[in-house]
Amino acid sequence: MFLIDGAMISFMKKFPFPGTTMRDIIYYSENHLGEGYLSKRSFDETVEEGKKFFNQNFADKYFKAAEETRRTFFEIIKKVKNSNVSQMSNEELADLFWELQDCVADGVAFYCQSQHEPLMAAENRIREIVKDEDKLLTVVEPYELDDINNGEIYWYNLVKDKDSISKDDILSYLERFSWHMWNTHDLDEAINYYKNKFLDDKKTDYQNITQEIIDSKKRHKKKVISILKEFNNDELNQLVDLFHRTTLGRMRLKPTWAGVEFLAHNLMDEVAKRLDIKVVELVSYYRIKEVIEALKNGKSLSKEELKAREESYFVALEDYKEIFLSGKKAKKFAKDNYPELFKENTKEEIKGTIVSKGKHTGKVRVILSENINKVKELSKIFEEGDVLVTDMTQPNMMVLIAKAGAIVTNEGGITSHAAVVSREFRIPCIVGTHKATTTFKDEDLVEVDANKGIVKKIK
């Protein structure tokens, strides 16, 4: 709930950058499964606004503002860590909570610039210039190490340099790469996960893994430079730079919303304690301003309302006017006004955006954006060549991605995590299908044709 609520807060601020403001958006969640959509008007507006990134000065202003948001976020995190939250009054706690969540909302907004729609015009322009899909997918991928790569190198250096790993070692790692704690609210479970991962990785060829990450980037750099020299086009160079900066910046922004509960665990624990609920309930069912209201005025959500939101909730902006409903009212409103949310795909075939070419037939494993321990459990049944079907991939899924024969996601574009890692692993990947996780189920045999952008069930 916090993530989508933060997005609504930020969109209404109307930042002057494509993707950071949406006038119409809906999000419906039922039994912890959520779907979000833009209206056609917002989609078209965002794509058109994306042409502003063709101007280098405008792009520079965006990246400067995004980096400033990241800097402010970590200043607030430092303030939170240094605060004796248990001694604060409810009003002081509410103010600190709002200061953090307001900045998180900004981080979500700037992160949304890296979604498919704001970059579609730039993507299409590159396609017009190079006239080759393989070259397009090659040049948009940065050859610099991103924070996922840096995280892997940092981890495998720990594996190389230490005979055993301590809790402090793990916490230092997670502090630097906090998005690994996305959807993970139990620190002890996380510590145990990484202790076991350390032992497992000691058995791998960790030195070659680290070197291959670096070498693959060097090989990729040569390919990109070769294509850019072939066309010798200043506009192409500028647009490629836009994609590289966006992809790298995307991961730099990710800690501003993914893993916040870990970085600010003292604050989140204290807020949950005063509202007499668990942290996972706080972030899953409370809206941000409801937390402020509960702390300042004692107006907590009833157990009945928490249960209703667990069942379903609907949140939307319609021309910047907010709608929120929960429980049976949410489901009825969504069915009456947005019946396409409930329409089943009877064709057993879906289409999406090609981000890594190839073709693969394999058994489906449907996995949502789960916490690290859930991913660890699933890795025991995930076999080499299985097709990873998910809403969106996360860095904590790398243990699964390394085995996958192909990746299919509901969300994403050519700068998404799934796009980047699939190209690094050289496996077929189709993103932005919207319905992959509801069209296919575990054990389905599917053909992923990432040359045509089609996934279909065979049996």
C-alpha positions as CSV (number, residue, x, y, z in Angstrom):
1,M,0.0,0.0,0.0
2,F,2.8,2.5,0.9
3,L,4.3,2.2,-2.6
4,I,1.2,2.8,-4.6
5,D,0.1,5.5,-2.1
6,G,3.4,7.2,-2.4
7,A,3.1,7.2,-6.2
8,M,-0.3,8.9,-5.9
9,I,1.2,11.5,-3.6
10,S,4.1,12.2,-6.0
11,F,2.0,12.3,-9.2
12,M,-0.2,15.0,-7.7
13,K,2.9,17.1,-7.1
14,K,3.1,17.5,-10.9
15,F,6.9,17.4,-11.3
16,P,7.9,18.8,-14.8
17,F,9.5,15.5,-16.0
18,P,7.8,12.8,-18.2
19,G,6.7,9.8,-16.1
20,T,6.8,11.6,-12.8
21,T,3.2,12.9,-13.2
22,M,0.1,10.9,-14.2
23,R,-3.3,12.4,-14.2
24,D,-5.2,9.1,-14.6
25,I,-4.0,5.9,-13.1
26,I,-5.7,2.9,-11.4
27,Y,-4.5,0.2,-9.1
28,Y,-6.5,-2.8,-7.9
29,S,-5.3,-5.3,-5.4
30,E,-7.0,-8.6,-4.5
31,N,-5.6,-11.1,-2.0
32,H,-2.1,-9.4,-2.2
33,L,-2.1,-9.5,-6.1
34,G,-2.2,-6.1,-7.7
35,E,-2.4,-4.6,-11.1
36,G,-1.9,-1.0,-12.2
37,Y,-2.8,0.7,-15.4
38,L,-2.6,4.2,-17.1
39,S,-5.6,5.6,-19.0
40,K,-5.1,6.0,-22.7
41,R,-5.0,9.8,-22.1
42,S,-2.2,9.5,-19.6
43,F,-0.4,6.9,-21.8
44,D,-0.5,9.2,-24.8
45,E,0.5,12.3,-22.8
46,T,3.4,10.5,-21.2
47,V,4.7,9.2,-24.5
48,E,4.4,12.7,-26.1
49,E,6.0,14.3,-23.1
50,G,8.9,11.9,-23.4
51,K,10.0,13.7,-26.5
52,K,11.3,16.4,-24.1
53,F,14.2,14.1,-23.3
54,F,15.5,14.6,-26.9
55,N,16.8,17.9,-25.5
56,Q,20.1,17.4,-23.7
57,N,19.6,20.3,-21.3
58,F,16.2,19.0,-20.3
59,A,17.6,15.5,-19.7
60,D,20.4,16.9,-17.6
61,K,17.9,18.8,-15.4
62,Y,16.0,15.5,-14.8
63,F,19.1,13.5,-13.8
64,K,20.2,16.4,-11.5
65,A,16.8,16.5,-9.8
66,A,16.7,12.7,-9.5
67,E,20.2,12.6,-7.9
68,E,19.2,15.4,-5.5
69,T,16.2,13.3,-4.5
70,R,18.5,10.3,-3.8
71,R,20.8,12.5,-1.8
72,T,18.0,14.0,0.3
73,F,16.6,10.5,0.9
74,F,19.9,9.2,2.5
75,E,20.2,12.4,4.6
76,I,16.7,11.6,6.0
77,I,17.7,8.0,6.5
78,K,20.8,9.2,8.5
79,K,18.5,11.4,10.6
80,V,16.1,8.5,11.2
81,K,19.0,6.2,12.3
82,N,20.3,8.8,14.7
83,S,16.9,9.5,16.2
84,N,15.8,8.0,19.6
85,V,12.4,7.2,18.2
86,S,11.2,5.5,21.4
87,Q,11.5,8.8,23.3
88,M,9.6,10.8,20.7
89,S,6.0,12.0,21.2
90,N,3.5,10.7,18.7
91,E,3.4,14.0,16.9
92,E,7.2,14.1,16.6
93,L,7.2,10.5,15.3
94,A,4.4,11.4,12.8
95,D,6.4,14.3,11.5
96,L,9.6,12.2,11.0
97,F,7.5,9.5,9.4
98,W,6.0,12.0,7.0
99,E,9.4,13.6,6.1
100,L,10.7,10.1,5.1
101,Q,7.6,9.0,3.2
102,D,7.2,12.3,1.3
103,C,10.8,11.8,0.1
104,V,10.1,8.1,-0.7
105,A,7.1,9.3,-2.8
106,D,9.5,11.6,-4.8
107,G,11.8,8.7,-5.3
108,V,9.0,6.6,-6.7
109,A,8.1,9.5,-9.1
110,F,11.6,9.9,-10.5
111,Y,12.0,6.1,-10.8
112,C,8.8,6.1,-13.0
113,Q,10.8,8.1,-15.6
114,S,12.6,4.8,-16.4
115,Q,9.3,3.0,-17.2
116,H,8.4,2.1,-20.8
117,E,6.1,5.0,-21.6
118,P,8.4,8.1,-20.9
119,L,11.1,6.5,-23.0
120,M,9.0,5.1,-25.9
121,A,9.6,8.1,-28.2
122,A,13.3,7.9,-27.7
123,E,13.2,4.1,-28.2
124,N,11.3,4.5,-31.5
125,R,13.7,7.2,-32.7
126,I,16.7,4.9,-32.1
127,R,14.8,2.2,-34.0
128,E,14.3,4.6,-36.9
129,I,18.0,5.4,-37.0
130,V,19.5,1.9,-36.6
131,K,16.7,0.0,-38.4
132,D,17.7,-3.2,-36.6
133,E,16.2,-4.6,-33.5
134,D,19.3,-6.4,-32.4
135,K,21.4,-3.2,-32.6
136,L,18.7,-1.3,-30.7
137,L,18.7,-3.8,-27.8
138,T,22.5,-3.7,-27.8
139,V,23.1,0.1,-27.7
140,V,20.4,0.9,-25.1
141,E,22.1,-1.3,-22.5
142,P,24.9,0.5,-20.6
143,Y,28.4,-0.9,-20.5
144,E,29.2,0.6,-17.2
145,L,28.8,-1.5,-14.0
146,D,25.4,-0.8,-12.5
147,D,24.5,-1.2,-8.8
148,I,23.3,-4.8,-9.4
149,N,26.8,-5.6,-10.8
150,N,28.5,-3.7,-8.0
151,G,26.4,-5.6,-5.4
152,E,27.4,-9.0,-6.9
153,I,31.1,-8.0,-7.0
154,Y,30.9,-6.8,-3.4
155,W,29.2,-10.0,-2.3
156,Y,31.6,-12.4,-4.1
157,N,34.5,-10.4,-2.7
158,L,33.1,-11.2,0.8
159,V,32.9,-14.8,-0.2
160,K,36.5,-14.8,-1.4
161,D,38.0,-12.9,1.5
162,K,36.3,-14.4,4.5
163,D,36.2,-17.9,5.9
164,S,32.9,-17.1,7.7
165,I,30.5,-14.3,7.5
166,S,29.2,-12.3,10.5
167,K,26.0,-10.5,11.1
168,D,27.8,-7.1,10.8
169,D,29.2,-8.2,7.4
170,I,25.7,-9.0,6.2
171,L,24.2,-5.8,7.6
172,S,27.0,-3.7,5.9
173,Y,26.2,-5.4,2.6
174,L,22.4,-4.8,3.0
175,E,23.0,-1.2,3.9
176,R,24.7,-0.6,0.6
177,F,22.3,-2.7,-1.5
178,S,19.1,-2.3,0.5
179,W,16.8,-3.3,-2.3
180,H,17.6,-6.9,-1.5
181,M,15.3,-6.4,1.5
182,W,12.3,-5.5,-0.7
183,N,9.2,-7.2,0.8
184,T,11.3,-8.6,3.7
185,H,10.3,-7.6,7.1
186,D,12.0,-10.1,9.3
187,L,15.7,-9.1,9.8
188,D,16.6,-12.4,11.6
189,E,15.3,-14.4,8.6
190,A,17.3,-12.2,6.2
191,I,20.5,-12.8,8.3
192,N,20.0,-16.5,8.2
193,Y,19.3,-16.4,4.5
194,Y,22.6,-14.7,3.8
195,K,24.6,-16.9,6.1
196,N,23.3,-19.9,4.1
197,K,23.9,-18.1,0.8
198,F,27.5,-17.5,1.9
199,L,28.1,-21.2,2.5
200,D,26.5,-22.1,-0.8
201,D,28.5,-19.5,-2.7
202,K,31.7,-20.8,-1.1
203,K,31.2,-23.9,-3.3
204,T,31.0,-21.9,-6.5
205,D,33.7,-20.6,-8.8
206,Y,33.3,-17.1,-7.2
207,Q,36.5,-15.6,-8.6
208,N,35.5,-16.4,-12.2
209,I,32.0,-15.1,-11.6
210,T,33.3,-11.7,-10.5
211,Q,35.7,-11.5,-13.4
212,E,33.0,-12.5,-15.9
213,I,30.8,-9.6,-14.8
214,I,33.6,-7.2,-15.5
215,D,34.7,-8.9,-18.8
216,S,31.1,-9.1,-20.1
217,K,30.8,-5.3,-19.7
218,K,34.1,-4.8,-21.6
219,R,32.8,-7.0,-24.4
220,H,29.6,-5.1,-24.5
221,K,31.3,-1.7,-24.6
222,K,33.1,-2.8,-27.8
223,K,29.8,-3.7,-29.4
224,V,28.1,-0.5,-28.5
225,I,31.1,1.7,-29.6
226,S,31.2,-0.3,-32.9
227,I,27.5,0.4,-33.6
228,L,27.8,4.1,-32.7
229,K,30.8,4.4,-35.0
230,E,28.9,2.7,-37.8
231,F,26.2,5.4,-37.8
232,N,28.3,8.3,-36.6
233,N,25.1,10.1,-35.7
234,D,25.0,12.8,-32.9
235,E,21.3,12.3,-32.2
236,L,21.8,8.6,-31.8
237,N,24.7,9.2,-29.4
238,Q,22.6,11.5,-27.3
239,L,19.6,9.1,-27.1
240,V,21.9,6.2,-26.3
241,D,23.4,8.3,-23.5
242,L,19.8,8.9,-22.3
243,F,19.1,5.2,-22.0
244,H,22.5,4.5,-20.3
245,R,22.0,7.2,-17.7
246,T,18.4,6.1,-17.1
247,T,19.2,2.5,-16.6
248,L,22.1,3.3,-14.2
249,G,20.1,5.9,-12.5
250,R,17.2,3.6,-12.1
251,M,19.2,1.3,-9.8
252,R,20.6,4.3,-7.9
253,L,17.0,5.4,-7.2
254,K,15.7,2.0,-6.2
255,P,16.8,2.2,-2.5
256,T,14.6,5.3,-2.2
257,W,11.6,3.0,-2.2
258,A,12.7,-0.7,-2.2
259,G,14.0,-1.7,1.2
260,V,13.0,1.5,3.1
261,E,11.5,-0.6,5.9
262,F,15.0,-2.1,6.4
263,L,17.0,1.2,6.2
264,A,14.5,2.9,8.6
265,H,13.6,-0.2,10.6
266,N,13.8,1.7,14.0
267,L,11.2,4.2,12.8
268,M,8.9,1.6,11.2
269,D,9.1,-0.7,14.2
270,E,8.2,2.1,16.5
271,V,5.3,3.3,14.4
272,A,3.9,-0.3,14.1
273,K,4.4,-0.8,17.9
274,R,2.4,2.4,18.7
275,L,-0.4,1.4,16.3
276,D,-0.3,-2.2,17.8
277,I,0.2,-3.9,14.4
278,K,3.0,-5.7,12.6
279,V,5.3,-3.8,10.2
280,V,4.1,-5.9,7.3
281,E,0.5,-4.9,8.1
282,L,1.5,-1.3,8.4
283,V,3.0,-1.1,4.9
284,S,0.5,-3.4,3.3
285,Y,-2.8,-1.9,4.5
286,Y,-2.3,1.6,5.8
287,R,-2.2,4.7,3.6
288,I,0.6,7.1,4.5
289,K,-1.7,10.0,5.7
290,E,-3.7,7.5,7.8
291,V,-0.5,6.7,9.7
292,I,-0.1,10.4,10.4
293,E,-3.8,10.6,11.5
294,A,-3.4,7.5,13.7
295,L,-0.3,8.8,15.5
296,K,-1.6,12.4,16.0
297,N,-5.3,11.8,16.6
298,G,-5.5,8.2,17.7
299,K,-7.6,7.2,14.7
300,S,-6.3,3.8,13.9
301,L,-7.9,1.5,11.3
302,S,-10.3,-1.1,12.7
303,K,-9.5,-4.8,12.5
304,E,-12.5,-5.1,10.1
305,E,-11.0,-2.4,7.8
306,L,-7.6,-4.1,7.8
307,K,-9.3,-7.4,6.8
308,A,-11.3,-5.6,4.1
309,R,-8.0,-4.2,2.6
310,E,-6.4,-7.6,2.7
311,E,-9.3,-8.9,0.7
312,S,-9.2,-6.1,-1.9
313,Y,-8.6,-2.4,-2.4
314,F,-8.9,0.0,-5.3
315,V,-7.0,3.3,-5.6
316,A,-7.1,5.7,-8.6
317,L,-6.4,9.2,-9.8
318,E,-9.0,10.5,-12.3
319,D,-7.8,13.8,-13.6
320,Y,-5.8,14.2,-10.4
321,K,-8.9,13.5,-8.2
322,E,-8.3,10.6,-5.8
323,I,-10.5,7.6,-5.3
324,F,-10.0,4.9,-2.7
325,L,-12.2,2.0,-1.8
326,S,-11.7,-1.3,0.1
327,G,-13.2,-4.7,0.6
328,K,-16.4,-5.6,-1.3
329,K,-17.0,-1.9,-2.3
330,A,-13.6,-1.9,-4.0
331,K,-14.3,-5.1,-5.9
332,K,-17.8,-4.0,-7.1
333,F,-16.5,-0.5,-8.2
334,A,-13.6,-2.1,-10.1
335,K,-15.9,-4.7,-11.8
336,D,-18.5,-2.0,-12.7
337,N,-16.1,0.6,-14.0
338,Y,-13.0,-1.4,-15.1
339,P,-14.3,-4.9,-16.2
340,E,-11.2,-5.5,-18.2
341,L,-9.3,-6.1,-14.9
342,F,-11.4,-9.3,-14.5
343,K,-11.4,-10.5,-18.1
344,E,-9.7,-13.9,-18.4
345,N,-7.3,-14.6,-21.2
346,T,-8.9,-17.7,-22.8
347,K,-6.4,-17.8,-25.7
348,E,-3.5,-19.0,-23.5
349,E,-1.3,-16.7,-25.5
350,I,0.0,-13.3,-24.7
351,K,2.1,-10.6,-26.3
352,G,4.7,-8.2,-24.9
353,T,7.8,-6.2,-25.5
354,I,10.9,-8.0,-26.7
355,V,13.9,-7.0,-24.6
356,S,16.2,-10.0,-25.2
357,K,15.8,-12.1,-28.3
358,G,15.6,-15.8,-28.6
359,K,13.3,-18.7,-28.4
360,H,12.8,-21.2,-25.6
361,T,10.3,-23.9,-24.5
362,G,10.1,-24.8,-20.9
363,K,8.0,-25.4,-17.8
364,V,6.5,-22.4,-16.1
365,R,7.2,-21.3,-12.6
366,V,5.0,-18.4,-11.5
367,I,6.8,-16.2,-8.9
368,L,5.7,-12.9,-7.5
369,S,8.0,-10.1,-6.1
370,E,8.6,-12.1,-3.0
371,N,10.9,-11.7,0.0
372,I,14.3,-13.3,0.0
373,N,13.3,-16.3,2.0
374,K,10.4,-17.1,-0.2
375,V,12.7,-16.9,-3.2
376,K,15.1,-19.3,-1.4
377,E,12.3,-21.8,-0.9
378,L,11.3,-21.6,-4.6
379,S,14.9,-22.1,-5.7
380,K,14.7,-25.7,-4.4
381,I,12.0,-26.6,-7.0
382,F,13.1,-24.2,-9.8
383,E,15.0,-26.3,-12.4
384,E,17.5,-25.4,-15.1
385,G,15.5,-24.2,-18.1
386,D,12.3,-23.3,-16.3
387,V,10.5,-20.2,-17.6
388,L,10.4,-17.5,-14.9
389,V,7.0,-15.9,-15.0
390,T,6.6,-12.9,-12.6
391,D,5.1,-9.5,-12.1
392,M,8.5,-8.0,-12.2
393,T,12.0,-9.3,-11.4
394,Q,13.9,-8.1,-8.4
395,P,17.7,-8.4,-7.6
396,N,16.8,-10.9,-4.9
397,M,15.6,-13.3,-7.6
398,M,19.1,-13.7,-9.2
399,V,19.4,-17.3,-7.8
400,L,16.4,-18.1,-10.0
401,I,17.3,-16.0,-13.0
402,A,20.7,-17.8,-13.2
403,K,18.7,-21.1,-13.8
404,A,16.0,-19.7,-16.0
405,G,15.6,-20.6,-19.7
406,A,13.5,-17.5,-20.3
407,I,11.8,-14.7,-18.4
408,V,8.3,-13.3,-18.9
409,T,6.9,-10.4,-16.8
410,N,3.7,-8.4,-16.4
411,E,5.5,-5.1,-16.2
412,G,8.6,-3.4,-17.6
413,G,10.3,-2.0,-20.6
414,I,13.8,-2.1,-22.2
415,T,15.5,-0.5,-19.2
416,S,13.8,-2.8,-16.6
417,H,15.7,-5.2,-14.3
418,A,14.4,-8.2,-16.3
419,A,15.6,-6.6,-19.5
420,V,19.1,-5.9,-18.3
421,V,19.7,-9.3,-16.6
422,S,18.2,-11.3,-19.4
423,R,20.6,-9.7,-21.9
424,E,23.5,-10.3,-19.5
425,F,22.5,-14.0,-19.2
426,R,21.6,-14.1,-22.9
427,I,18.2,-15.7,-22.4
428,P,14.9,-14.8,-24.2
429,C,12.8,-12.2,-22.3
430,I,9.4,-10.6,-23.0
431,V,8.2,-7.9,-20.6
432,G,5.1,-5.7,-20.3
433,T,2.6,-8.6,-21.0
434,H,0.3,-7.4,-18.1
435,K,-1.3,-10.8,-17.7
436,A,1.5,-13.4,-17.6
437,T,1.0,-14.3,-14.0
438,T,-2.7,-14.9,-14.4
439,T,-2.6,-16.5,-17.9
440,F,-0.1,-19.2,-17.0
441,K,0.3,-21.5,-14.0
442,D,3.0,-23.7,-12.5
443,E,4.0,-26.7,-14.7
444,D,2.4,-25.3,-17.9
445,L,4.7,-26.0,-20.9
446,V,5.1,-22.8,-22.8
447,E,7.0,-21.5,-25.8
448,V,8.6,-18.1,-25.3
449,D,9.2,-16.6,-28.8
450,A,11.2,-13.5,-28.0
451,N,11.8,-13.0,-31.7
452,K,8.1,-12.2,-32.2
453,G,7.1,-11.1,-28.7
454,I,4.7,-14.0,-28.1
455,V,4.3,-16.5,-25.2
456,K,1.9,-19.4,-25.8
457,K,0.9,-22.5,-23.9
458,I,1.8,-25.8,-25.5
459,K,0.2,-28.0,-23.0
